[in-house]
């Protein structure tokens, strides 16, 4: 059964787990309430991630379905108009993008991929699939000797379009990743005009992803079934 059809989470999402038993104006009471809410959100996101991982693992025909999703993305006006596009390189059960990279490289667009260094994502200008190798955890990454080449480094501000992976999404563009914050730290530095498009299997969609003030809504979420218009940055519901 798909996550969006599963038993809904308790409403409202942001009800505190701990009840103090009395209304208090003290800072301590507010701090306790804030901490309990944060703990509840963390637990809820953990449950969502577990369900999404299981659903994504069970997704059938990942290669074929991924092609449908990536083809949808490449037909978007945002992709057609972009000169510099950041592709993520798929890992494990993510929507697979590597099969589309050769065509993207041949299209004349400037293709950029992220890789992780000490908990931060760096951006690499990819010009050939030969520039990639299997790194830690068998993740396809830029070759080590190329990472220090100045011409290969790309500031996030130069991106015209960002393709974003994730563990779970909702149809408003809400997103949760693995909880490490790698993409959150990268995306917060992107230009406000740069569209962020998430790629997901339909089975990764939930009725609502709990979002906090620092979280970023996607401009679009693309699945094999549809293109969902997200709220985008600076827009909260």
C-alpha positions in Angstrom: 0.0 0.0 0.0 1.3 3.4 -0.8 2.2 5.8 2.0 -0.4 8.3 1.0 -3.0 5.6 1.4 -1.7 4.4 4.8 -3.2 5.3 8.2 -2.9 9.0 8.6 -0.6 10.4 11.3 -2.2 11.9 14.4 -3.5 15.4 13.9 -2.4 18.1 14.3 1.2 17.4 13.3 2.6 20.0 15.7 0.7 19.1 18.9 3.2 18.9 21.8 3.9 15.5 23.2 4.4 16.8 26.7 1.4 18.5 28.4 2.4 20.7 31.2 -1.0 20.7 32.8 -1.2 24.4 33.2 -0.9 27.6 31.1 2.3 29.4 32.0 3.9 32.5 30.7 7.4 31.5 31.9 10.3 31.1 29.5 10.9 27.6 31.0 7.4 26.5 30.0 7.8 27.9 26.5 11.2 26.1 26.2 9.7 22.8 27.3 6.9 23.2 24.8 9.3 24.0 22.1 11.5 21.0 22.9 8.6 18.6 23.1 7.4 19.9 19.7 10.8 19.5 18.2 11.0 15.9 19.6 7.6 15.1 18.1 8.6 16.4 14.7 11.8 14.5 14.8 10.0 11.3 15.7 7.4 11.9 13.0 10.0 12.5 10.3 11.8 9.3 11.4 8.5 7.4 10.9 8.0 9.0 7.5 11.5 8.2 6.4 11.1 4.5 7.4 7.9 4.2 5.5 9.3 6.0 2.4 12.5 3.9 2.4 10.5 0.7 2.5 8.2 1.9 -0.3 11.1 3.0 -2.4 12.9 -0.3 -1.9 9.7 -2.2 -3.0 9.3 0.0 -6.1 9.1 -2.2 -9.2 10.9 -1.5 -12.5 13.0 1.3 -11.0 15.0 1.8 -14.3 11.9 2.1 -16.5 10.0 4.3 -14.0 13.0 6.5 -13.5 13.3 7.1 -17.2 9.7 8.3 -17.2 10.4 10.7 -14.4 13.6 12.1 -15.8 12.0 12.5 -19.2 9.2 14.5 -17.6 11.9 16.7 -16.0 13.8 17.3 -19.2 10.5 18.4 -20.9 9.9 21.1 -18.3 10.3 24.7 -19.4 12.6 25.2 -16.4 15.0 22.5 -17.8 14.7 23.6 -21.4 15.6 27.2 -20.6 18.4 26.4 -18.1 22.0 26.7 -19.2 23.6 25.3 -16.0 21.8 22.4 -14.4 22.7 20.5 -11.2 21.9 16.8 -11.5 22.3 14.6 -8.4 23.8 11.2 -9.1 21.5 8.6 -7.8 22.4 6.4 -4.8 20.8 3.1 -3.9 17.0 3.3 -4.4 16.7 6.9 -5.5 15.1 7.9 -8.8 17.9 7.0 -11.2 19.5 9.9 -13.0 22.8 8.5 -14.2 21.2 6.9 -17.2 20.2 10.4 -18.4 23.6 12.1 -17.8 25.2 11.2 -21.2 22.3 12.8 -23.1 22.4 15.8 -20.8 26.1 16.2 -21.4 25.6 16.0 -25.1 22.8 18.6 -25.1 25.2 21.6 -24.8 24.1 22.4 -21.2 26.6 22.9 -18.5 26.0 19.9 -16.1 27.0 20.1 -12.5 26.9 17.4 -9.9 27.3 17.5 -6.1 29.7 15.5 -4.0 30.2 15.5 -0.2 33.3 16.8 1.6 33.3 16.8 5.4 29.5 17.1 5.6 29.2 19.8 2.9 28.2 19.4 -0.7 30.7 20.7 -3.3 29.7 21.3 -6.9 31.7 19.8 -9.8 31.4 20.8 -13.5 30.9 17.4 -15.2 32.0 17.2 -18.9 32.3 13.4 -19.3 31.2 10.3 -17.6 34.8 9.2 -17.6 35.4 11.9 -14.9 33.4 9.8 -12.4 34.5 6.9 -10.2 33.0 4.8 -7.5 33.8 6.4 -4.1 32.9 5.6 -0.5 29.8 3.5 -0.2 30.0 2.8 -3.9 28.7 6.3 -4.7 29.6 7.6 -8.2 31.7 10.7 -7.6 34.2 13.0 -9.4 37.7 11.5 -9.5 39.8 12.8 -6.7 42.5 14.3 -8.9 39.9 16.4 -10.7 38.3 18.0 -7.6 41.1 20.5 -7.1 40.9 21.8 -10.7 39.7 25.3 -10.4 37.7 25.2 -13.7 35.7 22.3 -12.3 34.5 24.1 -9.2 31.0 25.7 -9.6 29.4 28.2 -7.2 25.8 27.4 -6.3 24.9 30.9 -7.4 25.6 30.0 -11.0 23.0 27.2 -11.2 19.9 27.9 -13.3 18.1 24.7 -12.2 18.6 22.3 -9.3 17.4 18.7 -9.4 16.9 17.5 -5.8 16.7 14.0 -4.4 14.9 13.2 -1.2 13.4 10.4 1.0 9.8 11.7 1.1 7.7 14.5 -0.3 4.2 15.9 -0.3 2.3 17.5 -3.2 3.0 21.0 -1.9 6.7 20.6 -2.4 7.4 19.6 1.3 10.6 17.5 1.5 12.6 15.5 4.0 16.0 13.9 3.3 18.0 11.6 5.4 18.2 14.1 8.2 21.9 15.1 7.7 21.1 18.5 6.2 23.5 18.2 3.3 21.0 19.5 0.7 19.5 22.0 3.1 22.9 23.7 3.6 23.4 23.8 -0.2 19.9 25.0 -1.2 19.8 27.9 1.3 22.6 29.5 -0.8 21.0 29.2 -4.2 19.6 32.2 -5.9 15.9 32.9 -5.1 15.1 32.8 -8.8 16.7 29.3 -9.3 14.0 26.6 -9.5 14.3 23.5 -7.3 12.7 20.4 -8.8 12.4 17.2 -6.8 12.4 13.8 -8.5 10.5 11.1 -6.7 8.6 7.8 -7.2 4.9 8.3 -6.6 5.3 5.9 -3.6 7.4 8.5 -1.8 4.5 10.9 -1.6 2.8 11.5 1.8 -0.3 13.6 2.7 2.0 16.1 4.4 5.6 16.4 5.3 6.1 18.4 8.6 8.0 21.5 7.7 9.8 24.0 10.0 10.9 27.6 9.3 14.3 26.6 8.0 13.0 23.9 5.6 12.7 24.6 1.9 9.7 23.8 -0.2 10.4 22.6 -3.7 9.1 24.5 -6.7 8.0 21.2 -8.4 7.8 17.5 -7.5 8.0 15.3 -10.5 6.9 11.6 -10.3 6.0 9.0 -12.9 2.3 10.0 -12.5 2.4 13.8 -12.5 4.2 17.1 -12.1 3.1 18.7 -8.8 3.4 22.5 -8.3 5.2 23.2 -5.0 5.0 26.2 -2.8 8.6 27.2 -3.4 10.8 29.2 -1.2 9.5 31.8 1.2 6.0 30.4 1.0 4.5 28.6 3.9 1.0 27.3 4.3 
